[in-house]
Amino acid sequence: QVQLVESGGGLEQAGGSLKLSCAASGRTFSSNAMGWFRRAPGKEREFVAAVSWNSGSTHYTDSVKGRFTISRDNAKNTVYLQMNNLKPEDTAVYYCAADGTVAPGFVRPSALRSAYDYWGRGTQVTVSS
């Protein structure tokens, strides 16, 4: 059974940092894009960042560019999201996702929810002002 398990969420003050981790089990995703999405209270789940299988391409939503960094360790089957200079509007449940389709590492990973086949249950990030 494939599982994606997020960790690292919590309560942080504005301007602070958090690092999220997502550990996959049940299959390897070393040849697949992985990403992070988030859902703020009262809003739809939205794309945050994604990384291709070899980290050759990354994709960020505009609101987190320059503040968030996605990375991965294929040996550990894990993807990370380093979040710096956090803002109250970053408050959301953060979900890890994995694309079940193999794609070249230079292809920019998708921002569409429909492109991802596997999902974690999420971790809460709360940023206080």
The 8 nearest C-alpha neighbors of each residue, nearest first, counted from 0:
[[1, 25, 2, 24, 26, 3, 23, 117],
 [0, 2, 25, 24, 26, 3, 23, 117],
 [1, 3, 24, 23, 25, 4, 0, 119],
 [2, 4, 23, 119, 22, 118, 21, 24],
 [3, 5, 21, 22, 119, 2, 23, 6],
 [4, 6, 21, 20, 122, 121, 119, 22],
 [7, 5, 20, 19, 8, 122, 21, 4],
 [8, 6, 19, 18, 20, 9, 17, 5],
 [7, 9, 124, 123, 122, 6, 19, 17],
 [8, 10, 124, 125, 123, 11, 7, 17],
 [9, 11, 125, 126, 124, 12, 8, 127],
 [12, 10, 126, 15, 125, 127, 9, 13],
 [13, 11, 127, 126, 15, 14, 128, 10],
 [12, 14, 86, 85, 128, 15, 127, 126],
 [15, 13, 84, 85, 12, 86, 16, 83],
 [14, 16, 84, 13, 85, 12, 11, 83],
 [17, 15, 83, 82, 85, 84, 14, 18],
 [16, 18, 82, 81, 19, 83, 7, 8],
 [19, 17, 81, 80, 82, 7, 20, 16],
 [18, 20, 7, 80, 79, 6, 8, 81],
 [21, 19, 79, 6, 5, 78, 7, 22],
 [20, 22, 5, 78, 4, 77, 3, 95],
 [21, 23, 77, 4, 3, 76, 20, 5],
 [24, 22, 3, 76, 2, 77, 21, 4],
 [23, 25, 2, 26, 1, 3, 22, 27],
 [24, 26, 1, 0, 2, 23, 27, 3],
 [27, 25, 24, 1, 28, 23, 0, 2],
 [26, 28, 29, 76, 24, 25, 23, 30],
 [27, 29, 31, 30, 76, 26, 97, 73],
 [28, 30, 73, 27, 31, 52, 76, 53],
 [31, 29, 52, 28, 101, 32, 102, 53],
 [32, 30, 52, 28, 101, 29, 98, 100],
 [31, 33, 51, 52, 98, 50, 97, 108],
 [34, 32, 97, 49, 50, 96, 98, 31],
 [33, 35, 49, 96, 48, 95, 50, 97],
 [34, 36, 95, 48, 47, 94, 96, 49],
 [35, 37, 46, 47, 94, 45, 93, 95],
 [38, 36, 93, 44, 92, 45, 94, 91],
 [39, 37, 44, 91, 92, 43, 42, 45],
 [38, 40, 91, 42, 41, 90, 92, 37],
 [41, 39, 42, 38, 91, 90, 43, 92],
 [40, 42, 39, 43, 38, 44, 91, 92],
 [43, 41, 39, 40, 38, 44, 45, 91],
 [42, 44, 38, 45, 41, 39, 37, 40],
 [43, 45, 38, 37, 36, 42, 46, 39],
 [46, 44, 37, 36, 43, 38, 47, 112],
 [45, 47, 36, 110, 48, 35, 37, 60],
 [46, 48, 36, 60, 35, 59, 45, 37],
 [49, 47, 59, 35, 58, 34, 46, 60],
 [50, 48, 34, 58, 33, 57, 108, 35],
 [49, 51, 57, 32, 33, 54, 56, 108],
 [52, 50, 32, 54, 104, 56, 53, 108],
 [51, 53, 31, 32, 30, 104, 54, 29],
 [52, 54, 55, 104, 51, 30, 29, 56],
 [55, 53, 51, 56, 52, 50, 57, 104],
 [56, 54, 53, 105, 104, 51, 57, 52],
 [55, 57, 107, 51, 54, 105, 50, 106],
 [58, 56, 50, 49, 107, 51, 108, 54],
 [57, 59, 49, 48, 108, 107, 50, 56],
 [60, 58, 48, 47, 64, 61, 49, 63],
 [59, 61, 47, 62, 63, 48, 46, 64],
 [60, 62, 64, 63, 59, 47, 65, 58],
 [61, 63, 60, 64, 59, 47, 66, 65],
 [64, 62, 66, 67, 61, 60, 65, 59],
 [65, 63, 61, 66, 62, 59, 67, 60],
 [64, 66, 67, 63, 68, 83, 62, 61],
 [65, 67, 83, 63, 64, 84, 82, 68],
 [68, 66, 82, 81, 63, 83, 65, 64],
 [69, 67, 81, 80, 70, 82, 66, 65],
 [68, 70, 80, 79, 81, 48, 50, 67],
 [71, 69, 79, 78, 68, 80, 50, 54],
 [70, 72, 78, 77, 79, 73, 69, 54],
 [71, 73, 77, 75, 74, 76, 78, 70],
 [72, 74, 76, 29, 75, 71, 77, 28],
 [73, 75, 72, 76, 77, 29, 71, 27],
 [74, 76, 77, 73, 72, 22, 23, 71],
 [77, 75, 73, 23, 74, 72, 22, 27],
 [78, 76, 22, 75, 72, 21, 71, 23],
 [77, 79, 71, 21, 70, 20, 72, 22],
 [80, 78, 20, 70, 19, 69, 71, 21],
 [79, 81, 69, 19, 18, 68, 82, 20],
 [82, 80, 18, 68, 67, 17, 69, 19],
 [81, 83, 67, 17, 16, 18, 66, 80],
 [84, 82, 16, 66, 85, 67, 15, 81],
 [83, 85, 14, 15, 66, 16, 86, 13],
 [84, 86, 14, 13, 83, 15, 16, 89],
 [85, 87, 13, 88, 89, 126, 14, 84],
 [88, 86, 126, 89, 90, 127, 128, 13],
 [87, 89, 90, 86, 126, 91, 39, 85],
 [90, 88, 87, 86, 91, 85, 126, 125],
 [91, 89, 125, 88, 124, 126, 87, 39],
 [92, 90, 39, 38, 124, 37, 93, 123],
 [91, 93, 123, 38, 122, 37, 121, 124],
 [92, 94, 37, 121, 122, 36, 91, 123],
 [95, 93, 121, 36, 35, 119, 37, 120],
 [94, 96, 35, 119, 118, 34, 21, 36],
 [97, 95, 118, 34, 117, 33, 115, 35],
 [98, 96, 33, 117, 115, 116, 32, 99],
 [97, 99, 115, 116, 32, 100, 31, 33],
 [98, 100, 116, 97, 31, 101, 115, 117],
 [101, 99, 98, 31, 102, 32, 30, 116],
 [100, 102, 31, 30, 99, 103, 32, 98],
 [101, 103, 104, 100, 31, 106, 30, 32],
 [104, 102, 105, 106, 101, 52, 51, 30],
 [103, 105, 51, 55, 53, 106, 52, 102],
 [104, 106, 55, 56, 103, 107, 51, 53],
 [107, 105, 104, 103, 108, 56, 102, 51],
 [106, 108, 56, 57, 105, 58, 109, 51],
 [109, 107, 51, 49, 50, 106, 32, 58],
 [108, 110, 111, 107, 114, 49, 58, 112],
 [109, 111, 46, 112, 108, 49, 48, 58],
 [112, 110, 113, 109, 114, 46, 115, 45],
 [111, 113, 114, 115, 110, 46, 45, 109],
 [112, 114, 111, 115, 116, 110, 109, 98],
 [115, 113, 112, 111, 98, 109, 116, 110],
 [116, 114, 98, 97, 113, 112, 117, 96],
 [115, 117, 98, 99, 97, 114, 118, 96],
 [116, 118, 97, 96, 115, 98, 119, 99],
 [119, 117, 96, 95, 3, 97, 120, 116],
 [118, 120, 3, 95, 4, 121, 94, 96],
 [121, 119, 94, 118, 4, 122, 5, 3],
 [120, 122, 94, 93, 119, 92, 5, 123],
 [121, 123, 93, 92, 8, 5, 6, 124],
 [124, 122, 92, 8, 91, 9, 93, 125],
 [125, 123, 8, 9, 90, 91, 92, 10],
 [126, 124, 90, 10, 9, 11, 123, 127],
 [125, 127, 87, 11, 12, 90, 13, 10],
 [126, 128, 12, 87, 13, 11, 125, 10],
 [127, 13, 87, 12, 126, 86, 14, 11]]
